[in-house]
Amino acid sequence: MALPAQTGPYIKLPNYEALTLGRGVNGLWVDPVPDLVTGKLETWMKAASVIPIRIPGYWTHKKGYDIKVGAAPTPGEKVLYHLHGGGYIRLSAHPCDITAAIARGILQHTDSIHRVFALEYRLSSSKPFEVDAPFPAALIDALAGYNYLVNVVGFSPADIIIAGDSAGGNLTHALTRYLIEYKGFDKLPAAPGSIILLSPWSDLGVSHDSPTGSSDLFLNSDYIDCSRGGINYSKASFLGALGQGAAVQNPYISPASLDPGLVIDFKGFPRTFLVAGGAEVLYDQIITLRDRMVKDLGDQLTYHEMKDAVHDYLIFEWHEPERTQTLKAIADWV
């Protein structure tokens, strides 16, 4: 009996290659924006041999509201731009995905937000599977989605809230950093009015891995493994040809890295709502990120911690009362 050389995935999930439509699914294609790629992002793009492509995006509307897909905003309307988690290798922006619970929850509890746009950015993969979409593919895609909201739909950047969970939080930070660092370049939109970082993956290196830290001590209280090689495939797939060295000193990739060679600040960042679960393995690196952000943001940074919550707990509708308490805190902050 011969064993297959490659296993899975056994279930076909929505991805960037096609729109996955269905009843009540508001999907559309987002055009690439190669003219908005410059500086370090352009250098990394060429080094990784990735190119801008069109990708799907999905709108979710608040129940009871009749909104045309992609309709121009009403005066002062705010919109949530969601970048989903999944370690850069799994999950989806599709409304059937588990991460869509974040959009539904925020729409339910936040009166001033009537719709959420989620982008189906490219996921990374590496051997033994096909090598595909390493950094900065997801960042290039996220930039296209942001441009769509500003220059196609017509939202003011000040009215856009970018929210990212886990790897999506990492991506939210990277996109915001790019918009700030290259402010004024050609037709690049301004940075968003605010961002929400939900259990953001903030150190793709190993500087927070410690037998006395959350990476090991909270293994029994969380469902992900940040030590003993638990996420090495995610790291290898995402970092690609740049290698592990990029996870040590690249502020776009590891803003919480403890490596002394990392040069980073958060000057110019918008008001930020940062969430951590007190029982998650990423806890220590999120605290490092918090402490660095507050130096430049001051009271523009709001930190919210739920003592007994696991990683990315807003995706779990059973995680109560922590989930509802956090969603209400976000609503008050918005």
KAJO-V446613 format. One record per residue. N is the residue number from 1. PHI is phi in whole degrees, -180 to 180 (NA if undefined). NEAR is the number of other C-alpha atoms within 10 Angstrom. Layout:
# KAJO-V446613
N:PHI:NEAR  N:PHI:NEAR
This chain:
# KAJO-V446613
1:NA:3  2:-94:4  3:-94:6  4:-66:7  5:-75:7  6:-139:9  7:-117:9  8:58:8  9:-75:7  10:-84:6  11:-113:6  12:-79:7  13:-104:13  14:-57:19  15:-148:19  16:-73:20  17:-77:12  18:-156:13  19:-74:19  20:-110:18  21:-97:13  22:174:8  23:-62:5  24:76:10  25:-96:16  26:-105:20  27:-108:22  28:-158:18  29:-92:17  30:-111:22  31:-75:17  32:-70:20  33:-132:18  34:-59:14  35:-71:11  36:-97:19  37:-94:20  38:-150:16  39:58:12  40:-61:11  41:-63:18  42:-65:17  43:-62:13  44:-65:17  45:-61:20  46:-68:12  47:-65:14  48:-90:19  49:57:15  50:-112:17  51:-131:15  52:-66:20  53:-136:17  54:-80:17  55:-137:23  56:-77:25  57:-142:22  58:-133:25  59:-97:24  60:-122:23  61:-108:22  62:-62:19  63:-59:11  64:92:7  65:-108:9  66:-98:9  67:-119:14  68:-70:10  69:-60:15  70:76:18  71:-65:10  72:-60:14  73:-70:16  74:-77:9  75:-55:9  76:76:11  77:-67:15  78:-98:22  79:-134:22  80:-100:25  81:-108:26  82:-102:30  83:-116:27  84:-76:31  85:-90:27  86:132:16  87:66:21  88:66:26  89:-127:20  90:-151:15  91:71:18  92:-156:26  93:-86:25  94:-64:27  95:-64:21  96:-85:12  97:-76:14  98:-61:17  99:-71:25  100:-67:20  101:-62:16  102:-67:25  103:-61:25  104:-62:18  105:-66:20  106:-68:24  107:-63:22  108:-67:16  109:-101:16  110:-110:18  111:-63:12  112:-82:14  113:-111:19  114:-110:21  115:-157:23  116:-128:24  117:-112:23  118:-119:27  119:-104:28  120:-87:28  121:-66:30  122:-66:27  123:-93:23  124:-90:26  125:-150:23  126:-149:19  127:-57:11  128:-84:9  129:-93:12  130:-64:10  131:-75:13  132:-154:19  133:53:24  134:-73:27  135:-52:27  136:-107:30  137:-56:25  138:-63:25  139:-68:24  140:-63:25  141:-67:27  142:-61:27  143:-64:26  144:-63:25  145:-65:29  146:-67:24  147:-62:24  148:-58:20  149:-65:23  150:-83:20  151:-98:14  152:-109:15  153:-75:14  154:108:15  155:-74:22  156:-72:21  157:-53:20  158:-64:16  159:-100:18  160:-100:21  161:-112:24  162:-91:29  163:-123:27  164:-138:28  165:-112:29  166:57:23  167:-62:24  168:-66:27  169:-69:26  170:-60:28  171:-69:29  172:-60:28  173:-62:27  174:-63:22  175:-64:23  176:-62:21  177:-60:20  178:-63:20  179:-63:19  180:-78:20  181:-66:15  182:-112:18  183:-55:14  184:94:11  185:-73:15  186:43:11  187:-106:11  188:-63:22  189:-65:21  190:-69:18  191:-66:26  192:-69:23  193:-69:17  194:-163:22  195:-137:27  196:-124:25  197:-112:25  198:-106:28  199:47:30  200:-67:28  201:-73:28  202:-119:29  203:-141:27  204:-88:28  205:-91:21  206:-124:16  207:-68:14  208:-103:26  209:-79:19  210:-157:13  211:-65:10  212:-107:10  213:-109:15  214:-63:23  215:-59:24  216:-109:18  217:-66:15  218:-101:21  219:-61:16  220:-81:12  221:-105:16  222:-120:20  223:-111:12  224:-116:17  225:-124:18  226:-97:20  227:-127:18  228:55:10  229:79:10  230:-60:11  231:-125:14  232:-63:15  233:-65:16  234:-60:21  235:-64:23  236:-63:19  237:-67:25  238:-72:30  239:-74:24  240:55:22  241:-67:15  242:-66:15  243:77:13  244:-62:16  245:-60:10  246:-68:18  247:-83:25  248:-96:23  249:-127:22  250:-95:18  251:-65:20  252:-72:23  253:-99:24  254:-132:25  255:-66:29  256:-106:30  257:-55:26  258:-91:17  259:-62:15  260:-65:8  261:-85:10  262:-74:16  263:-110:11  264:-155:16  265:-148:15  266:-124:15  267:-65:13  268:89:14  269:-68:23  270:-77:19  271:-56:19  272:-133:23  273:-111:20  274:-111:24  275:-118:27  276:-137:27  277:-92:24  278:-69:21  279:-117:21  280:-98:28  281:-70:29  282:-84:31  283:-52:26  284:-62:21  285:-72:28  286:-68:25  287:-65:17  288:-60:17  289:-60:20  290:-57:19  291:-64:14  292:-75:16  293:-68:22  294:-66:16  295:-61:13  296:-102:15  297:-94:19  298:58:11  299:-77:11  300:-81:15  301:-104:21  302:-110:17  303:-107:15  304:-129:16  305:-126:16  306:-111:17  307:-53:12  308:-102:13  309:-85:21  310:-91:25  311:-60:26  312:53:24  313:-69:24  314:-69:29  315:-80:20  316:-104:15  317:-70:15  318:-87:11  319:-82:14  320:-116:13  321:-89:11  322:-60:19  323:-64:21  324:-64:17  325:-60:12  326:-71:20  327:-63:19  328:-69:16  329:-66:15  330:-64:19  331:-60:18  332:-64:11  333:-69:12  334:-60:16
